[in-house]
Amino acid sequence: MTCLAAPTGPGLVRTLIGFRLDEWGLSGIAGDVVLIAGELVANAVAAAPSKEIRVWVSREPHSVVLRVWDSSECMPIARPVKELGLDDIVPDARALERGRDGGWGLPIVVALSSECGVRRTPPSGKWVWARYTF
């Protein structure tokens, strides 16, 4: 699927991939897979706003592979994950404000997928991919 890198992109892709998983009889894994897809697309939207992105999903034996392409040369960088204790969890009145730093998408993808990576595409852009094994 090819679409515009817009704020509505992650929701659209999550919905369409959910439909495809239902067609494949894989609705039981839809929660994790659409979360991975939404995070990959959100990163592509942030990397190449208002440009074209491509989303590819395929079913393989015991896995689903998601790939998202964008035209940006910037490679994704995962925020380091640190273990939190109960004392670290406090209310944050600004948590939902626009413009706050994100950065949790790739750690979520890494945690939910069996493998993931990125591959540059000459002359520009990259495919960011994740495999979900069931």
N, C-alpha and C positions, 0 to 999 in steps of 0.2 A: 504494500500500500504506500502511496506517496501522498503527503499532505503538507500543509503549511505549518511551519514551526510557530505555533500560536499558543497562548495560554490554555485554550480549549483542547489542544492536542492530546495531552495525557488521558483526559477523560474519554475522549473519542476512541483512542486506541484501547484503553481498558475495556470499554463496552464491546468493541468489535472482536477483540481477542476472547472475551468471555463467551460471545456467541459461537466463535469457532471451536472453543473447548467443549461447549455443549454439543455441537455437531459431532465432535470426535468421541463423545461419551466420557469426557474428562472433567466434568463439572466439579468433581471432588477436589481437584487441585487448583481450581480457578482462582481462589483467594490469593495464594502465593504467586501464581504466574502473572495475574493481572497487576499485582503490586510491583513485581519486577519490571514488567512492561511499562507501567506508569512512571517508575523512577528513571528508566532508560530514556523514555521520551521526554520527561521533564528536563533531564540533563541536555538532551539535544536541542530543545527549545531554548534553554539558557545559553547554549554555545553558539547557536545560529538563529537568533530571533528573526522572524518574518521571512526566513528562507525555506527552501524545500528540505524536508526530511523524508526518509524512507523507513518503513517498518516491515520486517519479514518474520514470519512465525512458521515453524515446521514441526511436524510430529515425527519422532524417530522411535525406534523400539525402546520403551521405558523412559523416554524423555521428551521434553519440548524445548526447542531452541528458539530464542528470540534474538533478533539483530535489529539495531537501529543505526541508521546512517545519517550523518550531518556533514555539512561542507566545511566546518571549522577545523583549523589546524591545531587548536588547543586540545591537548590530551586530557582525559578525565583524571582527577586527582582525588583519591579517597582521604577523607578526614581521619586522622588516627582515632581509634576507638579506645576509650579508657573505661575501666571498670568503675562503676559508681556504687557508693554505699547509700544507706538510707539518709544519712546526714547531707548528702549532695543533692537530694531531691527537694527542691523548694518551689513554691509558687513563683511564676514569672508573668507579671502583668503585661509584659510586652511580647509574649511568646507568639502571638498571632499577627503582629504588625507586619505590614509589607516592608520589604527591604532588609529584613533580618537575614543574617547569614544562614544559608541552608547547609548542605554538606553531608546530610545523613543518607542520601539516596544510594551511593555506592556501597557503604557498609551494609545497608539492607540487602542490596543485590548480592553481595558476597555471602552474607549469612544465609540467604534463602536458596541460592543456586548451588549446584554441584561443581560448576566451574564457570568462569567468565573471563573476558579479556577484551582487547581492543586491537584493531588492525587498520593501519593507514591505507588510504586508497589514492593512488596517484591519479591525477595531478594534485588533488586536494581532498580533504575530508577523511572520514574514518567510519568504520563499522564498530560499534560497541555491542558485545554479545554476551548472552548468559544461557546456560543449559540448566534446566530444572529436571531432575531425575525423580521418577516415582516408582 
